[in-house]
Amino acid sequence: MSDDISKLPPNVQERLLRLQQLQQTLQSVLAQKQQVEMEKTEVEQTMAELEKTAADAVIYKAIGSLLVKAEKPKVTEELAERKSLLDTRSTVMARQEERIRSQVKEAQTKLQEDLSPVSGQPLS
């Protein structure tokens, strides 16, 4: 396969490399987005459980490997702020994913155009 690539014109090699870089970037963004979504789900579940507890219930919050007593309103506020931040990050990452997917599609189209005369038929 490496020999096949070296036989391609330099501009086609560059486009192929660019496409591979875009695909790697997309995979990284998807992994980060998934991590944000998982954390957001965890925060939402925590907030739902916290709503079920009494206002005067004793609450503990994890700080590193320690559990520290905390006030329910303060923890609720922190969780709401965290959820808001995660919502924003999720939106930004979705836009980034969309933009990179568009770039990947464009790069694939250009690469197909470059390779069509070489192979005589478009790539599938």
Secondary structure, DSSP 8 states (H G I E B T S, - for coil): -HHHHHTS-HHHHHHHHHHHHHHHHHHHHHHHHHHHHHHHHHHHHHHHHHHHS-TT--EEEEETTEEEEE-HHHHHHHHHHHHHHHHHHHHHHHHHHHHHHHHHHHHHHHHHHHHHHHHSS---
